[in-house]
Amino acid sequence: MENDMRVVGIDIGGTSVKMGLLDSDGKISNVRQIDMISGAPELMADKIAKTASEFDPSVVGAGTAGAVSIKTGLVNAGNLRWHNVPLRAMLEERLQKPVWVDNDAKAAMMAEWHSGACKGARCAVCITLGTGVGGGLIINGQPWRGEDNTAFELGEIVTRGNEYKPGSLEGRLEYYASGMALSRMTGGNPAREVVEGVIAGNVEARRVFDVLIHELGIGIVTVTMLFMPEIIVIGGGISHAGEYLLNGIRKKMVELMGNSNDWGGERIKLAVHRNDAGMIGAAALAKLYL
């Protein structure tokens, strides 16, 4: 793609849509935001296209919540109340420009590969710690998608076989290493408050958080033995615990794996793009595929 191409990245979430222009440093500028109206895909396509057109884009990338079929371009997102929405075709018709539409987790991962913590890595794992546990895998510089673009559902891997229950999250990584887990372990306190307590040095918050670090480490060992990534990047709201999380998981990985492969060092990093990740990654995916 030529340097003078204007690439717009769009991040479609449950409450708002953000978009901006990808600059030469891999950052997003001139960010604009519009409210999400769930259950109204035609109206939202109109609004998104109208705002995106103001950037005079050459190509457009959009990352959206929900499942995205790369083959058909259809989006299914329960929190948006979208069912088989042909978002790519809708935006291309309105913008008369090439559009790439992908899952928001894939977009966040590609942001870190494009200009973040795992920039240019051949093989990298990105873990998103939020209400649940999400993730993505990069192989040879491209997202690993599987047959239907839903591969690498990290939160679903079984880490406690003796507690596994079909149809339940119990026994799976997400049950023990997520915001939901922090809330459960503290009797219903919001995960955000636990993270704030960790940052402030609260002893009880850190005790609970250490349980999450232990469980996350076990999950990372499984992924590591399967793919042996160059870099593991950790993002999402829980990653706002910062150095406490980073140092804790590095220490845990040395405990579980040894340090012959630098598990106590730069092989594990925190994501850097945070709130701009969806836009940057969507734009990066458009550059990659269009």
C-alpha positions as CSV (number, residue, x, y, z in Angstrom):
1,M,0.0,0.0,0.0
2,E,1.4,3.4,-1.0
3,N,2.3,5.9,1.7
4,D,-0.2,8.4,0.5
5,M,-3.1,6.1,1.1
6,R,-5.6,7.4,3.7
7,V,-6.6,4.5,5.9
8,V,-9.5,4.9,8.3
9,G,-9.9,2.6,11.3
10,I,-13.4,2.1,12.9
11,D,-14.0,0.5,16.3
12,I,-17.7,-0.6,16.7
13,G,-18.7,-1.3,20.3
14,G,-21.9,-1.8,22.3
15,T,-22.3,1.9,23.3
16,S,-20.3,3.9,20.7
17,V,-18.4,3.8,17.4
18,K,-15.0,5.5,17.2
19,M,-13.0,6.2,14.1
20,G,-9.9,8.0,13.1
21,L,-7.1,8.2,10.5
22,L,-4.0,6.0,10.7
23,D,-0.9,8.1,10.6
24,S,2.7,7.1,9.5
25,D,3.7,6.4,13.1
26,G,1.0,3.8,13.5
27,K,-1.2,6.0,15.7
28,I,-4.7,7.3,15.2
29,S,-5.5,11.0,14.7
30,N,-8.6,13.1,14.4
31,V,-10.7,10.6,16.4
32,R,-14.5,11.0,16.1
33,Q,-17.2,9.2,18.0
34,I,-20.8,8.5,17.4
35,D,-23.4,6.8,19.6
36,M,-24.3,3.2,18.9
37,I,-28.0,2.5,18.3
38,S,-28.4,-1.2,18.8
39,G,-30.8,-3.2,16.5
40,A,-30.6,-0.6,13.7
41,P,-27.8,-1.8,11.4
42,E,-29.0,0.2,8.3
43,L,-29.2,3.4,10.3
44,M,-25.8,2.8,11.9
45,A,-24.3,2.0,8.5
46,D,-25.6,5.4,7.3
47,K,-24.1,7.2,10.3
48,I,-20.7,5.4,10.2
49,A,-20.3,5.9,6.4
50,K,-21.2,9.6,6.7
51,T,-18.6,10.2,9.4
52,A,-16.0,8.0,7.7
53,S,-16.4,9.9,4.4
54,E,-15.3,13.1,6.1
55,F,-11.8,11.6,6.3
56,D,-11.7,11.2,2.5
57,P,-10.4,7.6,2.9
58,S,-8.7,5.4,0.4
59,V,-9.6,2.2,2.3
60,V,-11.5,1.5,5.5
61,G,-11.1,-1.1,8.2
62,A,-13.8,-1.8,10.8
63,G,-13.5,-3.9,13.9
64,T,-16.8,-4.9,15.5
65,A,-18.1,-6.8,18.4
66,G,-19.5,-10.3,17.6
67,A,-18.7,-13.0,15.1
68,V,-17.6,-11.9,11.7
69,S,-17.5,-14.3,8.7
70,I,-14.6,-13.5,6.5
71,K,-16.1,-15.5,3.7
72,T,-19.5,-13.7,3.6
73,G,-18.8,-10.5,5.5
74,L,-21.8,-11.1,7.7
75,V,-21.8,-10.0,11.3
76,N,-23.7,-11.6,14.2
77,A,-23.4,-9.6,17.5
78,G,-25.9,-10.2,20.3
79,N,-25.0,-7.0,22.2
80,L,-25.6,-4.9,19.0
81,R,-28.8,-6.9,18.2
82,W,-27.3,-7.7,14.8
83,H,-28.1,-10.9,13.0
84,N,-26.5,-11.7,9.7
85,V,-25.7,-8.1,9.0
86,P,-23.8,-7.6,5.7
87,L,-21.7,-4.8,7.2
88,R,-18.9,-4.9,4.7
89,A,-21.2,-4.7,1.7
90,M,-23.3,-2.0,3.4
91,L,-20.3,0.2,4.0
92,E,-18.7,-0.4,0.6
93,E,-22.0,0.6,-1.1
94,R,-22.3,3.8,0.9
95,L,-18.6,4.8,0.8
96,Q,-17.7,3.5,-2.7
97,K,-14.3,2.5,-1.2
98,P,-12.8,-0.9,-0.3
99,V,-13.8,-2.0,3.3
100,W,-12.4,-4.7,5.5
101,V,-14.6,-5.9,8.4
102,D,-13.2,-8.1,11.2
103,N,-13.8,-9.1,14.8
104,D,-12.8,-6.5,17.4
105,A,-10.4,-8.9,19.3
106,K,-8.6,-9.6,16.0
107,A,-8.3,-5.8,15.5
108,A,-6.9,-5.2,19.0
109,M,-4.3,-7.9,18.4
110,M,-3.3,-6.5,15.1
111,A,-2.8,-3.0,16.6
112,E,-0.1,-4.4,18.8
113,W,1.5,-6.2,15.9
114,H,1.3,-3.1,13.6
115,S,2.8,-0.6,16.0
116,G,2.7,-1.9,19.6
117,A,4.1,-4.5,21.9
118,C,4.6,-7.3,19.4
119,K,5.4,-5.1,16.4
120,G,6.4,-7.2,13.4
121,A,6.6,-10.5,15.4
122,R,6.4,-13.7,13.4
123,C,4.5,-15.6,16.1
124,A,2.8,-13.8,19.0
125,V,-0.1,-14.4,21.4
126,C,-2.3,-11.6,22.5
127,I,-4.4,-12.0,25.7
128,T,-7.3,-9.7,26.5
129,L,-8.3,-9.7,30.2
130,G,-11.7,-8.0,30.6
131,T,-15.0,-9.3,31.9
132,G,-13.9,-12.5,30.2
133,V,-10.7,-13.7,28.6
134,G,-10.2,-13.2,24.9
135,G,-7.2,-13.7,22.8
136,G,-5.6,-13.9,19.4
137,L,-2.7,-15.7,17.7
138,I,-0.4,-14.3,15.0
139,I,1.4,-16.7,12.8
140,N,3.7,-15.5,10.1
141,G,2.5,-12.0,10.6
142,Q,-1.2,-12.8,10.1
143,P,-4.1,-13.6,12.4
144,W,-4.7,-17.3,12.8
145,R,-8.5,-17.6,12.1
146,G,-9.3,-21.3,11.8
147,E,-12.0,-22.4,9.4
148,D,-14.6,-19.8,10.5
149,N,-12.7,-16.9,12.0
150,T,-13.4,-18.0,15.6
151,A,-10.1,-19.8,16.3
152,F,-8.1,-19.2,19.5
153,E,-11.0,-18.7,22.0
154,L,-8.5,-18.6,24.8
155,G,-11.0,-18.3,27.6
156,E,-12.5,-21.7,26.6
157,I,-9.4,-23.8,27.2
158,V,-9.8,-26.3,30.1
159,T,-7.3,-25.6,32.9
160,R,-9.0,-27.6,35.6
161,G,-10.2,-30.8,34.3
162,N,-11.6,-32.0,37.6
163,E,-14.0,-29.0,37.7
164,Y,-15.0,-29.1,34.1
165,K,-18.8,-29.0,33.5
166,P,-20.2,-29.1,29.9
167,G,-22.3,-26.0,29.2
168,S,-20.6,-24.1,32.0
169,L,-17.5,-21.9,32.3
170,E,-16.3,-23.9,35.3
171,G,-13.0,-25.7,34.6
172,R,-12.1,-23.2,31.8
173,L,-9.6,-20.4,32.0
174,E,-12.2,-17.6,31.8
175,Y,-13.8,-18.8,35.0
176,Y,-10.6,-18.2,37.0
177,A,-8.6,-15.5,35.3
178,S,-11.1,-12.7,34.3
179,G,-12.9,-9.7,35.6
180,M,-15.8,-12.0,36.3
181,A,-13.5,-14.1,38.4
182,L,-12.2,-11.2,40.4
183,S,-15.8,-10.1,41.2
184,R,-16.7,-13.6,42.2
185,M,-13.7,-14.0,44.5
186,T,-14.5,-10.7,46.3
187,G,-18.2,-11.4,46.8
188,G,-19.4,-9.2,44.0
189,N,-17.1,-6.2,44.0
190,P,-16.5,-4.8,40.5
191,A,-13.3,-5.9,38.9
192,R,-12.3,-2.3,38.3
193,E,-12.3,-1.7,42.1
194,V,-10.1,-4.8,42.6
195,V,-7.6,-3.4,40.0
196,E,-7.7,0.0,41.7
197,G,-7.0,-1.7,45.0
198,V,-4.0,-3.6,43.5
199,I,-2.6,-0.3,42.2
200,A,-3.1,1.3,45.6
201,G,-1.3,-1.5,47.3
202,N,-4.3,-3.0,49.1
203,V,-3.3,-6.3,50.7
204,E,-6.6,-8.1,50.2
205,A,-7.0,-6.9,46.6
206,R,-3.5,-8.1,45.8
207,R,-4.2,-11.5,47.5
208,V,-7.1,-12.1,45.2
209,F,-5.2,-10.8,42.2
210,D,-2.4,-13.2,42.9
211,V,-4.9,-16.0,42.4
212,L,-5.8,-14.6,39.0
213,I,-2.1,-14.4,38.1
214,H,-1.6,-18.0,39.1
215,E,-4.5,-19.2,37.0
216,L,-3.5,-17.1,34.0
217,G,0.0,-18.5,34.2
218,I,-1.4,-22.1,33.9
219,G,-3.3,-21.1,30.8
220,I,-0.3,-19.4,29.3
221,V,1.8,-22.5,29.8
222,T,-0.7,-24.5,27.7
223,V,-0.7,-21.9,24.9
224,T,3.1,-21.7,25.0
225,M,3.6,-25.4,24.7
226,L,1.4,-25.5,21.6
227,F,2.7,-22.4,19.8
228,M,6.0,-21.3,21.5
229,P,5.4,-17.6,20.6
230,E,8.1,-15.0,20.4
231,I,6.1,-12.6,22.5
232,I,3.0,-12.7,24.7
233,V,1.1,-9.5,25.0
234,I,-1.5,-8.9,27.8
235,G,-4.1,-6.2,27.4
236,G,-7.7,-5.4,28.4
237,G,-9.1,-3.6,31.5
238,I,-7.4,-6.0,34.0
239,S,-4.0,-5.1,32.5
240,H,-4.4,-1.6,34.0
241,A,-2.9,-3.2,37.1
242,G,0.3,-2.5,35.1
243,E,3.6,-3.5,36.6
244,Y,2.0,-5.6,39.4
245,L,0.4,-7.8,36.7
246,L,3.5,-7.8,34.5
247,N,6.0,-8.7,37.2
248,G,3.6,-11.2,38.7
249,I,3.0,-13.1,35.5
250,R,6.7,-13.0,34.6
251,K,7.6,-14.5,38.0
252,K,4.8,-17.1,37.6
253,M,6.0,-18.2,34.2
254,V,9.6,-18.6,35.5
255,E,8.2,-20.7,38.3
256,L,6.2,-22.9,35.9
257,M,8.5,-22.9,32.9
258,G,12.0,-21.9,34.1
259,N,13.8,-18.9,32.6
260,S,15.8,-20.5,29.9
261,N,13.6,-18.7,27.3
262,D,13.5,-15.3,29.0
263,W,10.0,-15.8,30.6
264,G,11.1,-13.4,33.3
265,G,11.8,-10.7,30.8
266,E,10.8,-9.0,27.6
267,R,9.1,-12.1,26.2
268,I,5.9,-11.0,28.1
269,K,4.7,-7.5,27.6
270,L,1.7,-5.3,28.3
271,A,-0.3,-3.9,25.4
272,V,0.4,-0.3,24.7
273,H,-2.6,1.0,22.6
274,R,-5.4,0.5,25.0
275,N,-8.5,2.6,24.0
276,D,-7.1,3.2,20.4
277,A,-6.4,-0.5,19.8
278,G,-9.6,-1.2,17.9
279,M,-9.2,1.7,15.5
280,I,-5.5,1.1,14.9
281,G,-6.0,-2.7,14.4
282,A,-8.9,-2.2,12.0
283,A,-6.9,0.1,9.9
284,A,-3.9,-2.3,10.0
285,L,-6.1,-5.1,8.8
286,A,-7.4,-3.0,6.0
287,K,-3.7,-2.3,5.0
288,L,-3.0,-6.0,5.2
289,Y,-5.8,-7.3,3.1
290,L,-7.0,-4.5,0.8
